[in-house]
Amino acid sequence: MFFAQRCLLLLMLFSSMLHASTDKITFNRPADTPQSRYIVELMTLAYKELGINLELIEFNQDSALVAANEGLLDGQLGKISGLKQMYPNLHRIPVPLFEFKLKLISFSNNQVLNDMPTLVIHSTYPAASQYLKTTPYKGQLYKVKSVSTLLNLLMQKQVAAALVIDFYLDPYLQKLQTAGVKMTTVNSQFVYHYIHKKHQHLIPELTATLEQFKVSGKMQTLRSKHNL
């Protein structure tokens, strides 16, 4: 009995030390969109509930996922599911933050992916690459690091089509529609918060906090605030 009590006390002390050691958590600053502003505010509030300050730093977007997996960053503010195989050190908090749509865009009236001889995708965000793993594309695939480059290739008709996340298209919608670009939703995906395995002790608390935000309506209030 005495031994069991001592073990319990040691476990509680170790848990307290883990929590105390996490007073700040650092992520790369995402591209400035309504979706990213929503996630930053939501996760800042969630970590504040745990007594942790969320800090954003400037970091190369192209290498942020690799850096997070290596522990140079504390995780990723918002990414799709299905990253575990390539980034095994990142743990997903199982409460979806929001949903987005993956769009196939082209000048063709025939919006069928494998009828497009050439396709360009945005490589910085893994949504299109993940989709193509389950829906293999047989044509010539190009990968670019920015949405503006992707859209320039399409508008100049150097590629037949593009796969791109809907909210990245928002600033360009009027121009694209005026030019006659057709858009078809090919897939919907949820975005989740990820933390590095060194912070996995926070998973139950983060999950409970986000669930509480969902039930209380705080998530929806923030979505409305950011016009999502």
N, C-alpha and C positions, 0 to 999 in steps of 0.2 A: 504493500500500500504506500509506504514511504517512498519507495523507488519510483512508483507510478506518478506520485505527486511531484517528485523532483523532475521527472521527464516532462510532465505537463508544463511546469514552471519554465524549464529551459526552452521548450517549444514556443511558449508565449513570449519569452524574452527575445528569441531569435526572430520571431515574426515582428515584434515591435522594432527591432533593430533594422530589419528590412524596410519597414515603412518609414522609419525616421531618416534612413539614408536617401530616400527618394523625395527631395523637396523641390526639385526642378526637373522638367523633362523637355527635351529639345527636338524639334522637327524642322525640316527645311520649309522655307516660305513658299507656298504654292503660287501658281499663276493667279492673277487677280480676276476672279469671276464671282458671280453671286453665289455659286455653289461652294467655292473655297472660303468665301467670307462667312457663309453659314456654318461650315464645318469648323473653322477656326473659333468662332464665337461659341458654338456648341461644346467643343472639346475643352476650351478654356474654362467654361462653367463646370464641366464634368470633373476636370482635374482639381478645380478650386474646391469642390465638394470633398475631395480627398486630401485637401491641404497641400496641393502640389501646384507650383507655378508652371505654366506652359510658355516656353520660349521659342520664337521663330528666328531662324538664321538664314542668310542668303547661302544657297547651295546649288550647284549644277543639277538641273532637273534630270539630265540624262543619266547621272550616276547616283541619284538619291536612293533608289531602291537597293542597289548594291551596298551603298554606305549604311543604310538602315539594317540590312541583313548582317553586315559585319559589326554592327554596334557603334559605328561612328555617329549615327543618329539614333534616337531612341525609338524609332518606328516610322510609320507613315500615317499622316492625318486621315487620308481617305483613299482607299484602293478597292478594286473589285475582289471578289473571292477567287479561289483557285491559284493562289501564289505559293502555296506551301511547298510544292515540289521543287521550284526553282529558288525559293527564298525560305529555306527551312527554319531559320532563326526568328522569323516574324510570326507572331501569334495574332490571330484575328479575334477581335471582340465581336461576339455573335449577334449584335444588334444592328440591323441595317440603318444607315444614316439617311440615305435617300436613294431614289431610283433614277436611272438615266436610260436613254435609248441610243442604240448604235444605228447610224443612218448610212445607207448606200446612196450616194449622190452621183448623178451623171446627166448628160444631155440626152440620153437615150430614153425612148418611151418604154423600152423593154427593160424593166428593172430586175434582171436576173443576174446574180453574181457571176456565175460561170459562163455567161454569154459575153462578159466583158473581157476583151483580149488583154487589157492592161489595168492594173489596180494599184493605187497608192494608199498607204496607211500612215498614221501618226505613231511613230515608234516610241515616243517618250511615255505615253500612257498605254498600258498593256491590254486594253479592252479589245481592240481590233485583232491583235495577235492571238489572244485567247479564243476569240470567236472562230478564227481561221483554223484552229486546232480541231474543232468539232465540225467545221464546214469547210473542208479542203478546197482551195482555189487552184485551178489548173492553168491559169494564164500567167503573164509576167507580173511579178509583184515588186513594187518599189516601197522603200521605207524612208520617211523623212522625219526631221526632228521638230518641225513646227507646223502649225495649222496653216499659217500664211503661205508657206512653201507648197503644202499640199493643195491648197485652193488655187494657187497660181498655176500649178501644173494642170489642174483640171480646166481652169478657165482658158488657158492657152491651148487646150486640147492635145496636150502631150501625153496624157493618159485618158483612158476611156471612163474611168470611175474612181471613186474614193470611198473609203470606209472611215467615218468620223463620228465622234460623240456629239449628240445633239446640242449640248450647251456651248460647245466650242464654236458652233455655227451661228449662235445668236447675233453676234455683232455684224455678220455678213449676210443675214437672211434676205434683206430687201434687195441687195445687189445680186445675189444668186437667183432669186426668183425672177427679177427683171431680165436677167440674162437667159432665162429658160431652163435653169437647172432643175431636174426632177429629184425628189427625195423619197426614199422608202425606208421604213423602220424594219431592220432585219433581226434585231435582238434587243431585249431589255435586261439590264443588270443592276444589281444593288451595289452600293459603295459601303465599305466597312472601315473601321479604325483598326490599325495594326500597331502592336508594340513589340520591341525586341524581347527575346526570351529572358534577358536579365531582369526584366520588369514583370515577369509572368505572375508574380504574387499579386499584382494589381488587377488581374483579369476579373475575379469575382466582384470586386468593388466597382470597377468600371462598368461591368455588365449590369449590375444592380442599379447603378446611378443612371445609365442610359435608359434602362427599362422604366425607371421612375419618371424620367423626363418625358418618355413616350406616353405613359399613362396619364400624367398630369397635364399634358397638352403643351409642355414647354417646347418640344421638338417642332410641333406644328406652328406654334407662335413664331419661332425663329425662321421657319421656312417661309411663312407669310411675310415676315419682316424683310427677307431677302428676295421676295417675289419668286419663290420656287413652287 
